[in-house]
Amino acid sequence: MLPMGLWVIHIVCQDKAGTEHASQGTGKLPVSCQSDAFCTLDRAVCISGQRWQMAHSTHLSCSPHSSGSTWLQLLICDSPAGRLGLTVCYDLRFPEVYQTLTWELGAQVLLVPSAFTKVTGAAHWEVLLRARAIECQCYVIAAAQGGVHNEKRESYGHALIIDPWGAIVGHLEDPQATGVAIVDLDFDYLDSIRVKMPIKEHRAKGRQRLARQLPPPNGSRE
């Protein structure tokens, strides 16, 4: 049982048969997810008190769940540590997910619990996390599985916390270890960066100009 008020980031759990422990309406929650906690799963679950909510994740490649349901929303969750945008590892390759969470939905902290493979993690993990932090001017908190799971799967580890300027401000000394990194989130610092470099306003102007150049959805121009 988690202490009341504790917030947890978690990736989807599966049993030996590959059955997810969180499914819409009827599935049971992972044992690490109790009241007053939230979990980010491949289906992005937000739990606060006894309320939990499913959200679409790019990691699903927009495919329906086996139950026939499809989730079509990104998930924002207010917390004592700011307004959180919930994502999972593969989402990192789709910057529009994070830009929408930030500039349209107001995220201040982007959560990316992940299980990158050793190969893709070494090549892409840090650079993608820092890119999302810089372009969204958000804190990024990225818990990461590490180590050898079986003969076919090894995860990269290297959990990181990144500030809105793209600097790494939290990590474990042993990137494969189980541990906790603690960082103070300075939202005055976040706001100062957004004031000095107003990406939100510049993005809105750029999107308006781009929209005038692109053809309408049917491909014709008036």
Long-range contacts (C-beta under 8 A, 24 or more apart in sequence): 1-34, 2-32, 2-33, 2-34, 2-35, 2-36, 2-37, 4-35, 4-36, 5-36, 5-80, 6-36, 6-37, 7-36, 7-37, 7-38, 7-79, 7-80, 7-81, 8-32, 8-33, 8-37, 8-38, 8-39, 9-38, 9-39, 9-40, 9-111, 9-113, 9-141, 9-143, 10-39, 10-40, 10-41, 10-113, 11-40, 11-41, 11-42, 11-88, 11-89, 11-113, 11-114, 11-115, 11-143, 11-145, 12-41, 12-42, 12-43, 12-88, 13-41, 23-65, 23-67, 24-54, 24-65, 24-67, 24-69, 24-71, 38-77, 38-79, 38-84, 38-86, 40-86, 40-87, 40-88, 40-111, 40-113, 41-88, 42-88, 43-71, 44-71, 44-74, 44-75, 44-86, 44-87, 44-88, 46-75, 46-77, 46-86, 48-77, 55-86, 57-87, 57-88, 57-91, 58-87, 58-90, 58-91, 58-93, 58-94, 58-97, 59-88, 59-89, 59-90, 59-91, 74-100, 74-101, 74-105, 76-101, 76-105, 76-106, 76-107, 81-109, 81-185, 82-108, 82-109, 82-139, 82-185, 82-187, 83-107, 83-108, 83-109, 84-108, 84-109, 84-110, 84-111, 85-109, 85-110, 85-111, 85-138, 86-111, 87-111, 87-112, 88-112, 88-113, 88-114, 89-113, 89-114, 89-115, 89-116, 92-124, 92-128, 92-129, 92-132, 93-124, 93-128, 95-131, 95-132, 95-135, 98-132, 98-135, 98-136, 98-138, 99-135, 99-136, 99-203, 101-136, 102-136, 102-137, 102-138, 102-200, 103-136, 103-199, 103-200, 103-203, 103-204, 107-136, 107-138, 108-138, 108-139, 108-185, 108-187, 108-190, 109-138, 109-139, 109-140, 109-141, 109-185, 110-136, 110-138, 110-139, 110-140, 110-141, 111-140, 111-141, 111-142, 112-140, 112-141, 112-142, 112-143, 113-142, 113-143, 113-144, 114-142, 114-143, 114-144, 114-145, 115-144, 115-145, 115-155, 116-144, 116-155, 116-156, 117-153, 117-154, 117-155, 117-156, 118-154, 118-155, 118-156, 120-156, 121-155, 121-156, 121-157, 121-158, 122-156, 125-156, 125-158, 125-160, 126-158, 126-160, 126-168, 129-160, 129-162, 130-162, 130-166, 130-168, 131-166, 133-162, 133-163, 133-164, 133-165, 133-166, 134-164, 134-165, 134-166, 135-199, 136-164, 136-199, 137-164, 137-190, 137-193, 137-194, 137-197, 137-199, 138-164, 138-190, 139-163, 139-164, 139-185, 139-190, 141-170, 146-175, 146-176, 146-177, 147-176, 163-189, 164-189, 164-190, 164-193, 164-194, 165-193
